[in-house]
């Protein structure tokens, strides 16, 4: 009898433990085809630019303009959504932009045309950055916000990785324009799923009252920022050195991500190799993000420094790889894996530090400032990296990135 009671008590305890884990809204899964399409096509723009006659400078400019358009678009669509108290139309707009603009990219003939289409695409695609998060907050109870956003980001991250895997498989059989068309078709179901699954939530979300949430599990270097919720800004005293350090970090990221496919392509490697490298980067990040978050505890600064040291290792590996051509490919893969692994530490600890150091009333605006600093740094790095790679080569840009990361680490130690 006592054993039966003990089993009943244990079962009740387990049931009670999980009763507060919310059931995720079905509309989360309407983002899967969208993420598959955007993830799979993420490598195509830079590769197609090179195929059309562009160079490292062209690729850097393209990333810079797309990131600027994405930042402005996220702020614009977020504010319009807040003012109209409408979420669904803006999400559907972002979903619809994928098949529309990817199809348009399949028919461009010059690098200038591709840059123009991609920049406008980034602006409209940005409606899927800040607006969905507001809808997430409306869909679950306040005590479950962290869990719900984490789950939403996890689903999105793995959709992105799946898209890269499909891109790797399809790239062996399809031309570049055909790949754009294929991903345009793959993204189309999100429009219909979103129309059916997403319910309008006409409620005002006070972004100033929302604490900082973790970034996406995958560092999406094609469009920055990859996460914007807060549209107001501030510069808390305890975060000034942090913002400077992260400005340098994102400049370094801008030097690195746009130019890696350019380097591999210039050395004669195929787009399948580029896709494999991107899969390794994204999968390592996605697999470790939740684990790092669960074990971080109170040592956020230590976790961040570890991430930055790992990222510095990725840059040092590429400096070595560009100097030793016979081992460039294995070192490039090692660098991509280190960069992805480092994001698991950097992404979650950086936003946690912003939330912790900002005053209770400044958490939202502090996150807004972090997003702008991140975007500004990445835009700057992309533009400078493209110009430098075209004029002085890849060794100096990776070396400069390593120096910037070293300065960032030094600032955070003070």
Secondary structure, 3 states (H helix, E strand, C coil): CHHHHHHHHHHHHHHHHHCCCCCCCHHHHHHHHHHHHHHHHCCHHHHHHHHCCCCHHHHHHHHHHHHHHHHHHHHHHHHHHHHHCCCHHHHHHHHHHHHHHHHHHCCCCCHHHHHHHHHHHHHHHHHHCHHHHHHHHHHCCHHHHHHHHHHHHHHHHHHHHHHHHHHHHHCCCCCHHHHHHHHHHHHHHHHHHHHHHCCCCCCCCCHHHCCCCCCCCCCCCCCCCCCCCCCCCCCCHHHHHHHHHHHHHHHHHHHHHHHHHHHHHHCCCCHHHHHHHHHHHHHHHHHHHHHHHHHCCCCHHHHHHHHHHHHHHHHHHHHHHHHCHHHHHHHHHHHHHHHHHHHHHHHHHHHHHHHHHCCHHHHHHHHHHHHHHHHHHHHHHHHHHHHHHHHCCHHHHHHHHHHHHHHHHHHHHC
